[in-house]
């Protein structure tokens, strides 16, 4: 049976008299004051099929605290397992039961079970606590956007086709290993696909590349046909292994068909495929193509963030696609009003959010001053009370860049290391919560 928390703490728990130790102690005290959050984590662990009977599992409190340690210190699961066994301060913060040293597989299974919705609820509690302690009022906010990349390599048509052949070959080999499965005859095109993929990478000339792509696409289609034949042969198999194999087939086969179609459109037909229709990864199909600054291309998801005077991240929205900043200004403002119960007095935002309609709509919602970093044809007098206020708000907006930089460098927001869209969102929110809790510990008077 899994407990939410360990009722009796060890007498030997103590934090080092170091800056990191003092921060961990302050964060630990805040978590002790908000034990109701443990129910969210416990609910996520139960939803992942963990039994309520039998041996005691890692308590929900230890799971949450270990997750915060991982994100705050940017540790791998293996490094986290080592530090939880080696460091007295880490063990004291994680509230591990006496003599418990969880393995990396246990940490991975439990930490990854915490949902993005739970992390978002925890972050709202952090922000609410900061408002109650007068550390953040939410009356002056700034809005900006950034990109978090997915765990994938830069895509090309040849690499996507090669990934498809590689995955399908693995599925065919697994089909042959299923107990009591009928014999399956197929031709392995993996070597040919790899050679054509490498040749495409180093060849020159459209004619030569087109011929190589035809060979690669033909090898991919032949492997698809072999896989479909294997699925027909396994129709009568009703074992668990066969059903798991079919679930993988249902996931990968439509994606590989999309990869073949977009390669034929782009390379053979010379057609420009819209970004919204492109599949950039077989393993991270949720990833979007994000162009920042007209030149830098990223593969992941765009984030819109709202921060306050304290530097705390008040809200984050993980966008779908690549919407223009100007389209997301009012939704972010409405979310802030819903969270705080009243409109902010002043809002500062990047020039990409600036439009006449956004300015008028923000004023209609009760915002006194709206300062866009670039005026985009708007008069300063229309945005704010005076030029002095505009300069102050524009300088205030620049501070969000420091927060985003810290999130990316110190809290891993540059690239998500967790696979899948649900885990991508959980990774982003867990990084934000770890950042906010650390900042809250620093802002609190000692």
N, C-alpha and C positions, 0 to 999 in steps of 0.2 A: 504494500500500500504506500502511495506517495504522499508525503506530508507537504504542507505549504511552507512550513518553517520549522527550525529546530527551537524548541521552547527554552531549553537551558543552554546558554552559551558556555564555552570553556573558560575556566579561570585564567588560563594562560594566554588568551587572545590579547594581542597588543599590537599597536601600530608603531612603525619606526619614527623616530624624531627627525624626520626628513620632510622636505617639501611635499614629496609624493605621498609619504605616509600621512601627513596632516590632511592632504586633500582626500585621501581614501577614508580617513576617519570622519571628515565632515560629510562626505557622500553617504557613508554608512549610517550616520545619525539621521540624515534626511530620509533614507529608506526605512529606518526604524519608525519614524514618525508617520509614514504612509504605508502601513502594512496591508491596507486594503488592496493595494495594487497586486499583491501576490495571488489573489484570486484569479486575475486575468491570465497570469502565467500558468497557474495550475489548470485552468480550463483548457488552455492550448495544449498542454501536455496530455490531458485526458482525451482530447479530440484526436490525437495521433495514435490511438489504439493501445496506449499503455495501460495495463491491467491495474485494477484497484486492489487486487489481492496478491498474496505472495510476499516476496522480499521487498523491504523498503527501498524505493528508488531514491535518486538524488532529489532532495527537497526543492520545491519551486523557488524558494528564496535563494538557495545556492545556485540554481540555474540562472536566475535573473542577475545576480551579482557577478557570476562568472562571465555572463555575456557582456556586462558593462566593462569588466576588466579586459576582456578580449578586444573590444572596440576602442577603449581608452588608450591601451598600450599597443594596439595594432599587432596582436600576437596571432600566430597560427594556432590551430587546435593542439598541435604537438607541443608548441612552446607554452601554451596556456596550461596544459597538463603538467609540464615540468615546473613552472613557477608556482602552481598551486601546491605542489609537493615540496618545493624548495623554500619558498618565501613565507616567513611568518606573517608579514603584513598582508600578503595576498590571501592566505588562509583565514586570517582574521576578518578580512573584508568579505570573502565568499561565504563565511559562516558554514564551513564544511564540518560535518560530524567528525568526532574524534577518530583519528587514524584513517580517515577516508582520503583516498587519492584517486579521483576519477580518471579514467583513461580518455585518450583523445576521441575514441569512437563514441563514448558515452556523452562527452561534452558536445560533440558534433550533433548527435541525435537529439539531445534535449534543447540546446541553444537554437538550433534551426527550426524547432517546433514553435517558437514564439512568433506570433503573427504580426504583420505590419499594423493591424488595427490595435493590438495590445500596446505596441511601442508608441503609436500615436496617442493613445489614451494616457500613457505614462508621461509623454511630453506635455500634454495639456495640464496634467497635475503639476509638473515642474513649473510651467509658466504661471499657473494659478498661485502656487506657493510663492513665487517671486513677486507677484502683484500684492499678495497679502502682507509680505514683509517690506513693501515699499521699495523693492529693488527694480521693479519694472512697472510702469503705469500704462503702457500701451497707447498713450495719447500722441506720441510722435513715432512714426514707423517709416521704414524704408523697404522697398521691394526691388528685388533683382532676380536674375535667372542665371543658371549654370548648367553644366552637363555632367552626368556620371556615366562612365562607359560600362558596358557589359563585359563579361569575361569571354572575350572572343578575339580572334585575329582579324586584321584588316581583310575584307572579303574581296574575292575576284571570282569570275565565272568558273575558271578552271579549278580553283581551290574548292569551291562549293560542289562542283561535280565530283571531284576526287573524294571529298568527304562523304558524298552520297554513296559512291561505289564501296568505299571502305566500310560504312555502316551496314550496307546491304550484304556484303560478303560476311560480315560478322553474324548477321541474322541467319544467313543460310547455314553457316557452320553450327550455330546453335540449334537450328531445326534438325540437323542430322543427329545431334546428340540427345534429342528428346526421347525418353524411354518409350519403346514400342511404336516408334514412328515408322512409317513406310519409307522405303528407299527413295532418295531424291537424287536425280542426276542433273548436274549443272556444270557450267564452265566458269572458271574463276577468271574474271577480267581485271582483277585488282592490279596486277603488275603492269598490264597495258595502260590502264588509266593513270597510274603513277608516272609512267614514262611520258605519256602525252601531256600530262599536267606540267611536268618539268620542262618539256620541250616548248610548250606555249610560253612559259615564263621567260625563256631565254631566246626565243626566236624573234625574227624581225620580218615585217611585211605582212600586210593584211591577207594576201592570198595564202601564204604559208600558214598563218595563224588560223584562218578559216578552215583549211584542210585538217589541221590538228584538232580543232574543235569538233569537226564532224566525226572524227574517229573517237574522240572522248565521249561525245553525246551518244554515239552508237553503242559504245561499251556500257554506258550508263543505262540505256534503254534495254540492252540485252540482260543486264543484271536485274532490272525491274521485272522483266518477263520471267526470269528464273525465280524471283522471289514470289511472284504471283502464282506460278506453278507450284511452288512449295506450299503456299497457303492452301491451294486446292487439295494437295495431297494430305495435308494435316487436318482437313475438315472433320474427319471422323474422330480425331484425338480429343479426348475430353479431360485430360490431365491438367493439373495446375500449371505445369511447365509449358504446356501448349497454349493455355489461355494467357499466360504472361507473355509468351512469344507473340501471340496475336495482338495484344495490346501495344507492344512496341511497333508492330507492323502498321497498325492503324494510326500511330503517331507519326512515324517517319515517312511512309509512302506518299501521302499528300504533299508533304514538304519537298520531297525529292522531285515530284512531278512539277511543282512550281519552279524549282531550280532549273530543270530541263527547259521548261517553257520560256523562262526569262533569258536563258542563255541563247536559245534559238532566236528570240526576238532581237536581242541586243547585237549578237555577233553575226549571225547568218542573215537576218533580215535588215540589219542596220537601223533598227527602231530604237527610239529613246524611251526607255521604260520609266514611268513616273516613280519618284522616290517612295510614295506611299504603297506602290505595288511590289516593290522589291523585297526579296527575302535575303538578308545579309548574313545569316548564320543558321546552319542546320540544328545547332545545339542551343542557341539562344534566339529562337524565332521571334520573340517579342521585341528585339532591339530595333530602334528607329535610326534613321539617318539624320543626324543633326549637323547643320552647317552653322558655324559660329564665325562672325566677322567676315563672311563672304569668302573665306579661304580655308579655315580649319574644319575638317570633317571628322565627326565623332560618331561612334556606333554605340548607342545606349538609350538613355532617356533624358529629356530636358526637365530640370527642376526649377520651380518658381518658389522663392523664399521670402518670408516677411520677418524682419528683425526690428528690435526696439532700441532704445537708448542704452540699455544694459548690454547689448550685444547678443542676448539670448535669441535663438531661433524660435520665433513665435509660431510659425506655421510653414509647412512644406507641402507642395503639390507635385506629384510625379506625373508628368504629362504623357499623353498618348499622341504620337506623331511629333511634328515640329511646328506647333502653333506660333504665330507672331506674338511678340511681347505685348503689342498693343491690344491684342485680343484677350489677354490674361490679366490686365490691370484691374478691371472692375470685378471679375470673379475673385481675385485675391483680396480686394478691398472688402467685398461682401463676406468672405469667410472670416476676415478679421473682426468685422462688426458682429457677426454671429457668435464668435468666440468670446469677445469682450463685452458684448451687450450694448455698445455705443460706438459711434464712429470716432476715429482718431482726429485730433485737432489739426495735425500736420502730417503730410505724406510726402516722402521724397522717393523718386524713382529714376531709373536710367532713361536716356533719351528714346530708347526703343518703345517705351510705353506711352510716349507723348502723342496725343491726338486731341483735337478740339472737343470731340464727343466725350473722351475720357475725362477731360478737365471739367466739362459741364456736369457730367453725371456724378463725379466725385463731389463737386460743390453742392449738388442737389441732395446728396446723402448726408450733408452736414459737415464736410471737411472744410476747415477755414483756409488752409494754405496747401497748395499742391505744387511742388517744385520738380520739374523734369530737368535732368542734367543737361540735355540739349533742348533748346526751346522749340525747334521744328515749326517756326512761324508763329508761335504763341507769344504774346506780350507778357513781360514780367508782371505788369500791373494786373493782368487778368488771373495770373496764377497765385500771387502772394500779395501781402499788404505793402511791402517795400522791397527795394533792392537789397537792403541789409538782411532781411529775412530770407530772401532767395539765396544769397551767398552762404548764409548759415546752413540752410537746408541742403544746398548742393554739397558743401563740405561734409555735412552729416551723412549724406548718401554714400560718399566715398568710403566710409568706414565699413560698409557691408562687404567690400572687396577683401578686407583683412579677415573678416569672419569666414568668408568662403574659402580663402587661401588656407586658413588654419584647418578648416574641415577637410580640405583635400589633402594637405600635407600630413597632418597629425592624426586624423580620424578616418582616413581611407576612403574619402568620398570621391577621389579621382576615378577609381574603378571598383565596381562591386566584385567581390570574390565568391559570391554565392550564385548558384545557377537557378534559372527559372524566374518568371516574372514575380511570383509571390515572394520568393526569397530575395529578389532584387529590392522590392519595396521594403521588406523587413530589414535588409542591410542598411538602406538609406536612413530609415527611421531610427535604427539602433545607433548609428553613428551620430545622429542629431541628439538623441537622448544622452549619450555618453558625453558629448561636447557641452550640452546645456547643464548637466549635473556637475561637471568639472568647473564650469564657469560660475555656477551658483555657489559652489563651495568656496571659490576665490572671492566672490562678491560679499559673502556673509561676513559680518564683523566677528573677529575672533575673541 
